[in-house]
Amino acid sequence: MARIDLVDLGHSYGGDHAPIESFALKPVTMTWRQGGAYALLGPSGCGKTTLLNLISGIITPSRGKILFDGADVTLRSTRERNIAQVFQFPVIYDTMTVGQNLAFPLKNRGVPRAEIDKRVADIARLLDLTPDLNRKATRLTADAKQKISLGRGLVRSDVAAILFDEPLTVIDPELKWQLRSKLKALHRELDLTMIYVTHDQTEALTFADTVVVMHDGRVVQSGTPAELFEKPAHTFVGYFIGSPGMNIVPAVVDGREARIDGHVIGLHRNYGVLPAGAKIEIGVRPEFVDVAPPASGLLSATIERIDDLGRIRFARVRVGDAKFAARVPPGFSVPDNAAGLVFDPAHVHVYADSLLVEGVG
Amino acid sequence: MDKTINQKAWFLVLPVFLVVAFSAILPLMTVVNYSMQDTFGNNQFFWNGVGWFKELLDPSTDLGSRFFASLWRNLFFSGVILAIEVPLGIIVALSMPREGWTVAACLVILALPLLIPWNVVGTIWQIFGRPDIGLLGYTLNHLGLNYNYVSNDIDAWVTVIVMDVWHWTSLVALLCYAGLKSIPDAYYQAAQIDGASRWAVFTAIQLPKMNRVLLIAVLLRFMDSFMIYTEPFVVTGGGPGNSTTFISIELVKIALGQFDLGKAAALSLVYNLIILIVCWVFYTVMTNAGVDRSRKEGVAS
């Protein structure tokens, strides 16, 4: 159990002298608090697995330091760091039974027999593996094999942190929900630091109390699911999280007004000074834009189609060249495809070169 | 669905039938034919039934005693070289680099002995071991070891075994290396996380993942060593005395030296049968080792 600090931590597979743009993980400084449930979210190839492997010690960083509870562990081996990690594809030891697989990490550390048996029995019960304990692990389904991998990660009670590298990819959806809630329950019970890598936002938002979003080797935002939803720090977070993603359109911003296509939208805050020469965009989540019958005060749009998501309907509309998604209020109907858009000014954000600009109250 | 009846299709398989018949079945049947007859030359043959087989399997006769003596030599030889080459091959494969230009260099060096023709290997070692001009023989004798493979049984055996190990360990090593390379990195990473020792990684991951290639390596090496002829023939000629006379050497002596076609044919058939049976038993046991257990489990659960 430990607090994990990353200090200017970066990694390049081409060595430290490679240009910073080619780093798999651009230098980052951040803290993972003890007992937190974190999700590391981002598309494939954004550096999540690299960051995870740096923390577990499978790869040695080309720059920066890793501290566990203040102690520098950068050059220590995985074993010394006392980390548990579960991989994307099941890793099982072919010649062993399920029970022996679960006992393996404890046996290697010289834990007394009685203690091993107790832990293995506990974990097996938790993962519904008890009936299979004496079977050869090779003959189980992929689901069960991954449960064994999970079990091996969970079986040690004294680990500094448990890292999950997209562990539920091979598991079918029904079981995915069950296992995820089990992990969550386990997290509450054991007070362990857990870091869960995924590219699935539902998985990240349901598992974690802090979501760390990565994009192109950079940590772009770290916050609670609500923060990520309401105030994305980067346009990438805006459209990666949420379904459909945030609407991001180029605009001219001046003080409390934003101008799209010649139409003025009121803003909640004052954006007096914007970086010169930056690309200015405004971002607003579809949940905070409503379609309405066309009217003179509204930004006029053309409806292309309406997606019915069950609880809510979203219209895909076009404003000039820009595409928008907007909420369709209950009972809304228009004779043709023309509509107007109603914005909620409190949720319209301004971005300069993709980064959020804080307005003045 | 209606089947089209067209007997002309048989002509399509005819070439295969002919090739197999002339290359395998007819020569084999000729051997079977010889094994049932006796000849005194002049192309005259006399029916002998299973007489040669009876004689062959009866150790009190001359033919039988020669057969059994060479059979034990062969089995001992195969046992020894497997016991050396398999562990040695695994060790070599484990200590090979995993990436970089050294991989290619190692592979080339390992493959070299495999590319040398059998009789050249024999000649190399025949000269290498000679006490008068051979580097090995000369050195050993000057170090005070009385080494002479022409006159001493044990020296002859050691030479033949070391030669085979030199020639064929590479094959086992290359097969094992291929097996090792196919293990995904995640296994090693997981083992690292689980705190496994080097030995535990070997027994829990590497050895189980290599078992298919090891099966092939053992089969190949068994068959090859059981049929060995050229190398010991070139080095020792089966001597001193009969101490390195393997079945194949005995067979050639009977067939071409004494021109006893009947005896030689009977011996060939038994020889062939032994190899087939051993390989079949070995393969079945190795591949079913896992399957059987799961079947039993299936019934039990």
Interface residues (C-beta under 8 A of the other chain):
Chain A: N53 S56 G57 I58 S77 T78 R79 I83 A84 Q85 F87 Q88 F89 V91 Y93 D94 T95 M96 F104 P105 N108 R109 R135 K136 T138 R139 S149 R152 G153
Chain B: P184 A186 Y187 Q189 A190 Q192 I193 D194 G195 A196 S197 A200 T203 A204 I205 L207 P208 K209 G290 R293 S294 E297
